[in-house]
């Protein structure tokens, strides 16, 4: 390789590096003034659906940390065709990575719920209708659209979850096929 080619390559590398450094310096993340959001989630960490409140509690450059809590009622019906509504409370902490409206969202949560089960009395062989506690640990990998100044809020994510073994004779189980979508408003 002759000297002229070496200088050409060095000159191209110098310009490429100077453009990338200049571009990086101009793309600073915007400060979020709208740190709170209220939204409806279908699927996701809530299981079926939930109304949620979230707040960004830390932000530095492109990274933001967010906590959310929600509430839902699940319809539960057993063989006697009696329907009851039982509460569900999803809680989640997530990290948002992005510089303006578009973010990668990674999160971990805990969803507690009540459900009904039929239990057989071993002495009388009668069925007892019983309300039991259950819980899930959802994970989140998704996309989040949220403007720094507030307004329309949207997110979509892949949310597999672990079913926590609460009670005797149960074991951990993993459900890899679950997703969720959320719409709401940030302020």
Beta strands, then each sheet from edge to edge (+ up, - down):
strand 1: 36-43
strand 2: 49-60
strand 3: 63-77
strand 4: 83-97
strand 5: 102-120
strand 6: 127-146
strand 7: 151-158
strand 8: 161-164
strand 9: 173-175
strand 10: 179-186
sheet 1: 9+ 8- 6+ 5- 4+ 3- 2+ 1- 10+ 7-
end
